[in-house]
Amino acid sequence: MVSGAVIRYIKELLNPYSEYYSDGSLNSEGMTLLKLIAREVLREYPSLKPRFAKARRRRDYEYVSELLNDVISSLSQSFQ
């Protein structure tokens, strides 16, 4: 089960104008949040590990937001 804090972190990273992005890429604080999100999500969905690794390499908003939207849809399906 993913905690409420992780959901809040995901929402923060889905905002391209948040303090966690600099010039469209995750900054060090954003990378820390992504690491925390990955730790929690990968417990339930280990198949997403390669995508989180790629998000850490690329760091751009487009890829990170696509990954996090997929995580949200996976989480919402597990609640149904």
Buried (B, 14 or more C-beta within 10 A) or exposed (E): EBEEEBBEBBEBBBEEEBEBBEEEBBBEBBBEBBEBBBEBBEEEBEEBEEBBEEBBEBBBBEBBBEBBEEBBEBBEEEEE
